[in-house]
Amino acid sequence: MPEQPPGRSPDPDAVPADPDPHEIGPTNVSNYSADQHLTEEFARHLAAERNLSEHTVRAYVGDAVELLRHARAAGAGPDHLDDLLTLPVLRSWLAALSTSGQAHASLARRAASARAFTRWLFRTGRLAVDPGARLQAPKRGQRLPGVLRQDQARGALAEAASLVEHGVPEDSAEGLKTPPGDPILVRDLALLELLYATGVRVGELCSLDVDDIDRDRRTIRVLGKGGKERVVPYGVPAAQALTTWLDRGRPALTSQNSGPAAFLGKRGGRVNQRQVRQVVHQALERVNDAPSLGPHGLRHSAATHLLDGGADLRSVQELLGHATLTTTQLYTHVSVDRLRASYRQAHPRA
């Protein structure tokens, strides 16, 4: 597993790093070759037959590689998959990940990866039984990860806007002095404003094309999980930041690699999820008491603040692109906790 920055919980969206063939197990070279062949076939199956996104395929295959690496500790050779991938081995893999501090969402994703992998091995005749069929996903906690207070969200956005206006000083953590109006600073403000205004997933944001943004109606067209399209509105501050980015910032970074991408990196290609996570982390580091969150934290915060402000659950479900209300209802726990805390602080007989 890649090391996480100090003080930060593992990112449930993170894709496992490619393995080192010398770390796979006791018979490194032969096992690595056999495992690589299996996982490459598994990747083709996921992409062609299950029509999963490239990011999801990489995540599932990365999990399968890690599972095999864990299982190799038992010493079974490459021709003994039924001995290698047993239910106790699957459970011990998840237990080891849980002990290392993996979040519930990450563990649930990895359990789903393991089930998909063993189901494919069983259906293709490589396993006599499917151990993943009895693998239970870890129970999700009833509380969401930390969310920003509304004043913290305002502070992070105000700091990002200030950098656009005044530039980055030479002695800042960002490094060398950056002039006011720098296209990357303009982009970062637009990214932050849009993430918080819409609550879209980081992958959805990175996939946005220029034509997906309707500036007149102040909406974006998003392709969510399962290929489901939805239209999400955004407010005036996000509209202003987007206008500045699309009219001034983006043209300064456009290259032959840009294509229709709405948000670009320094070299003109489509911005990626790692870059967006870095933008969010840096923005929150500028707010003294803000928790360390990534783009998903802004999504949680947007949903919570909508409910705090009186939005109904069904509307929030549609905005976030949740398939069912069950997922959206998790956010009500945060809002009720905030209400209870305010009550205890303010009511004379609390």
Secondary structure, DSSP 4 states (H G I P E B T S, - for coil): -PPPPTT-PPPTTPPPPPPPGGGS-TTHHHHHHHHHHHHHHHHHHHHHTS---HHHHHHHHHHHHHHHHHHGGG---TT-HHHHS-HHHHHHHHHHHHHTT--HHHHHHHHHHHHHHHHHHHHTTS-SS-GGGGPPPPPPPSSPSP---HHHHHHHHHHHHHHHHH-B-TTSTT-S-B-TT-HHHHHHHHHHHHHHHH---HHHHHT-BGGGEETTTTEEEEE-GGG-EEEEE--HHHHHHHHHIIIIIHHHH--TT-TTBSSB-TTSSBP-HHHHHHHHHHHHHTSTT-----HHHHHHHHHHHHHHTT--HHHHHHHHT-SSHHHHHHHHHHHHHHHHHHHHHH-TT-
